[in-house]
Amino acid sequence: MRIANTLIVLFLLAVAGIALQIFLSTRPSRWPGLVLPILWLGLPLIFLLNVAAIGDGSSIVTTLFQTVLISVWPALIHFAIHAACRSRLRKKQARSSEYDRSRIQDLE
C-alpha cells in the first residue's frame, strides 16, 4: 500500500511539473519556459559529483555515462515541451498578425 501511495504522489508531481512547464512555455517571453529545463540539466552534474570511484577506470566511465544518460531525460522532455509550445505560440501569432492585416485592408 505504501508503494502505491508513493507512485501516486510521484505521478502527480510529474504531471504538475509538465503542467508548470507548459504554463511557463506559453508566456510571451521565452525565458520563463527555460527555467525548468536548465534546472533539470543541473541534476546530472549533481549525480556526477556523487558517483563513487569504485573499481577500475572503465567501470567508472561506464557508471558516469549511464548516470548522465538516465538523468538527462527529464531535461530533454522539458526542452521538447518548451519547443512545441513556442512553435505553437509563433504559429498563433503569425495567424493573428495575418488576420489583423486582412482586417486593415478590408477597412480601407
C-alpha contacts under 8 A as a table, 3 or more apart, distances in Angstrom:
res1	aa1	res2	aa2	distance
1	M	4	A	5.18
1	M	5	N	6.39
2	R	5	N	5.18
2	R	6	T	6.28
3	I	6	T	5.03
3	I	7	L	6.13
4	A	7	L	5.09
4	A	8	I	6.18
5	N	8	I	5.11
5	N	9	V	6.22
6	T	9	V	5.14
6	T	10	L	6.15
7	L	10	L	5.06
7	L	11	F	6.03
8	I	11	F	5.06
8	I	12	L	6.15
9	V	12	L	5.11
9	V	13	L	6.14
10	L	13	L	5.05
10	L	14	A	6.16
11	F	14	A	5.10
11	F	15	V	6.23
12	L	15	V	5.09
12	L	16	A	6.06
13	L	16	A	5.01
13	L	17	G	6.05
14	A	17	G	5.03
14	A	18	I	6.24
15	V	18	I	5.15
15	V	19	A	6.11
16	A	19	A	5.03
16	A	20	L	6.05
17	G	20	L	5.06
17	G	21	Q	6.13
18	I	21	Q	4.96
18	I	22	I	6.21
18	I	78	H	7.48
19	A	22	I	5.14
19	A	23	F	6.15
20	L	23	F	5.01
20	L	24	L	6.09
21	Q	24	L	5.19
21	Q	25	S	5.94
21	Q	33	G	6.27
21	Q	36	L	6.88
21	Q	78	H	6.77
21	Q	81	I	7.19
21	Q	82	H	7.09
22	I	25	S	5.08
22	I	26	T	6.25
22	I	33	G	7.67
22	I	81	I	6.73
22	I	82	H	6.95
22	I	85	C	6.82
23	F	26	T	5.50
23	F	27	R	6.94
23	F	33	G	7.87
24	L	27	R	5.57
24	L	32	P	5.40
24	L	33	G	4.50
25	S	30	R	6.51
25	S	32	P	6.64
25	S	33	G	3.99
25	S	34	L	7.49
25	S	81	I	7.79
25	S	82	H	5.28
25	S	85	C	5.93
25	S	86	R	6.49
26	T	30	R	7.89
26	T	33	G	7.43
26	T	85	C	6.01
26	T	86	R	6.58
26	T	89	L	6.80
27	R	30	R	6.74
27	R	32	P	7.24
27	R	33	G	7.51
29	S	32	P	6.78
30	R	33	G	5.71
30	R	34	L	6.98
30	R	86	R	7.59
31	W	34	L	5.23
31	W	35	V	6.89
32	P	35	V	5.54
33	G	36	L	6.88
33	G	37	P	7.89
33	G	82	H	6.14
34	L	37	P	5.54
34	L	38	I	6.16
34	L	79	F	7.51
34	L	82	H	7.26
35	V	38	I	5.38
35	V	39	L	6.22
36	L	39	L	5.00
36	L	40	W	6.09
36	L	75	A	7.70
36	L	78	H	7.03
37	P	40	W	4.99
37	P	41	L	6.23
37	P	74	P	7.68
37	P	75	A	4.72
37	P	76	L	7.34
37	P	78	H	5.32
37	P	79	F	5.81
38	I	41	L	5.03
38	I	42	G	6.66
38	I	75	A	7.16
39	L	42	G	5.24
39	L	43	L	7.08
39	L	75	A	7.91
40	W	43	L	5.32
40	W	44	P	7.82
40	W	72	V	7.32
40	W	74	P	6.41
40	W	75	A	4.90
41	L	44	P	6.18
41	L	45	L	7.39
41	L	72	V	6.46
41	L	75	A	5.70
42	G	45	L	5.26
42	G	46	I	6.50
43	L	46	I	5.19
43	L	47	F	6.26
43	L	71	S	6.69
43	L	72	V	7.61
44	P	47	F	4.92
44	P	48	L	5.95
44	P	67	T	7.04
44	P	68	V	5.46
44	P	71	S	5.45
44	P	72	V	6.32
45	L	48	L	5.08
45	L	49	L	6.30
46	I	49	L	5.24
46	I	50	N	6.47
47	F	50	N	5.13
47	F	51	V	6.34
47	F	67	T	6.91
47	F	68	V	7.86
47	F	71	S	7.96
48	L	51	V	5.35
48	L	64	L	6.42
48	L	67	T	7.07
48	L	68	V	7.47
51	V	63	T	7.68
51	V	64	L	7.18
53	A	60	I	6.26
54	I	59	S	7.84
54	I	60	I	6.95
55	G	59	S	6.26
55	G	60	I	6.94
56	D	59	S	5.74
56	D	60	I	6.66
57	G	60	I	5.19
57	G	61	V	6.30
58	S	61	V	5.14
58	S	62	T	6.11
59	S	62	T	4.99
59	S	63	T	6.01
60	I	63	T	5.07
60	I	64	L	6.09
61	V	64	L	5.08
61	V	65	F	6.07
62	T	65	F	5.11
62	T	66	Q	6.10
63	T	66	Q	5.17
63	T	67	T	6.02
64	L	67	T	5.06
64	L	68	V	6.25
65	F	68	V	5.30
65	F	69	L	6.02
66	Q	69	L	4.99
66	Q	70	I	6.07
67	T	70	I	5.39
67	T	71	S	6.01
68	V	71	S	5.22
68	V	72	V	5.83
69	L	72	V	5.78
69	L	73	W	7.20
70	I	73	W	6.14
71	S	74	P	6.90
72	V	75	A	5.46
72	V	76	L	6.44
73	W	76	L	5.06
73	W	77	I	6.16
74	P	77	I	5.09
74	P	78	H	6.20
75	A	78	H	5.12
75	A	79	F	6.09
76	L	79	F	5.04
76	L	80	A	6.11
77	I	80	A	5.08
77	I	81	I	6.25
78	H	81	I	5.05
78	H	82	H	6.10
79	F	82	H	4.99
79	F	83	A	6.11
80	A	83	A	5.09
80	A	84	A	6.14
81	I	84	A	5.18
81	I	85	C	6.12
82	H	85	C	5.25
82	H	86	R	6.07
83	A	86	R	5.20
83	A	87	S	6.05
84	A	87	S	5.16
84	A	88	R	6.18
85	C	88	R	5.11
85	C	89	L	6.09
86	R	89	L	4.94
86	R	90	R	6.12
87	S	90	R	5.14
87	S	91	K	6.28
88	R	91	K	5.17
88	R	92	K	6.18
89	L	92	K	5.05
89	L	93	Q	6.16
90	R	93	Q	5.08
90	R	94	A	6.12
91	K	94	A	5.06
91	K	95	R	6.21
92	K	95	R	5.18
92	K	96	S	6.15
93	Q	96	S	4.96
93	Q	97	S	6.12
94	A	97	S	5.21
94	A	98	E	6.10
95	R	98	E	5.03
95	R	99	Y	6.10
96	S	99	Y	5.04
96	S	100	D	6.18
97	S	100	D	4.97
97	S	101	R	6.18
98	E	101	R	5.17
98	E	102	S	6.30
99	Y	102	S	5.17
99	Y	103	R	6.22
100	D	103	R	5.12
100	D	104	I	6.20
101	R	104	I	5.14
101	R	105	Q	6.25
102	S	105	Q	5.06
102	S	106	D	6.16
103	R	106	D	4.97
103	R	107	L	6.24
104	I	107	L	5.15
104	I	108	E	6.47
105	Q	108	E	5.25
